[in-house]
């Protein structure tokens, strides 16, 4: 079963296209993996600080 993608592919592609660049086929999966890493780290920081709400400062 494929992992759930955490980014909106069309939005990422549009942003890259605005700079006259192309998107590699593996970019969206790699970006989604990075986002997942960042969120897991932020959730850990949130728990360590005794909170139940993940905040921007946790990133």
Long-range contacts (C-beta under 8 A, 24 or more apart in sequence): 3-29, 3-32, 3-33, 5-29, 5-32, 6-32, 6-35, 6-36, 6-39, 7-31, 7-32, 7-35
